[in-house]
Amino acid sequence: RPMMVLDHHLRIVKGRHPLLEQESIVPLDIELGQDFTTLLITGPNTGGKTVALKTVGLFALMAQAGLFLPAEEAIFPVFSGVYADIGDEQSIEQSLSTFSGHMKRITGILELAMPHTLVLLDELGAGTDPAEGAALAVAIIEELRRRGVLLMATTHYAELKVFALETKGVVNASCEFDLETLRPTYRLLMGVPGSSNAFYISRRLGLPEDILDEARTFINERHSNMERVLQNLEGERREYESRKDEIETLRRETEILRNQLKAEKTRLEK
């Protein structure tokens, strides 16, 4: 049963999208609204970014409809509106490109988004010139932040990853990608920007190696450095997690030894 709260804060522990296979789905842990109001999710295609957006939006509406949620714990405010731009609104009939479709829907959201609303934006700024798209995305995020909405957005833009790192109240999250198996793990990692891993995914899908090699020669050096840094961070995070497990095991062993020594000391004193 979700806990409904008066403050502007949501939290999900081990949430599962209700329409997906419950046994195999990787549960979602997410928090928004306490220390930060904007969450930018990055990471590979097919990695679970859109599923995370849809899960949060569905949970918010289910909670307000009085439904129980497939999660271990859920805390939600009462939203006056939940607005989403998810999926491709391309239309030949209405002369809408991918970008125009997104912008039309976002324009509608900007007319309605006020404090105590939840806004979910998928692939913000996509479908146009990357520099202009990233600039528009930052401006849209800033406007929504000024209005006091809770905002979740997905993106591939390196500029937005940097923006989140440098801006108070905005936090990066990423969908984990295993470079050893070249597959997404579907785990959402809070506070960590993710690499898009387009080359790795293209290789897994069968794109010839000579095309990938040529693509690497074209990539912008600054972008390449950024992706390398993100991949190094991911490697360090994995190493830290494995070290953390080792340290926890040693700590438990030390605690057992300490208790044994304490008992032995007491026995010797007696």
Secondary structure, DSSP 8 states (H G I E B T S, - for coil): --EEESSS-EEEEEE--TTS-TTT---EEEEESSS-SEEEEE--TTSSHHHHHHHHHHHHHHHHTT---SSSEEEEE--SEEEEE-S---BTTTTB-HHHHHHHHHHHHHHH--TTEEEEESSTT-SS-HHHHHHHHHHHHHHHHHTT-EEEEE---HHHHHHHHHSTTEEEEEEEEETTTTEEEEEEEET------HHHHHHHTT--HHHHHHHHHHS-HHHHHHHHHHHHHHHHHHHHHHHHHHHHHHHHHHHHHHHHHHHHHHHHH-
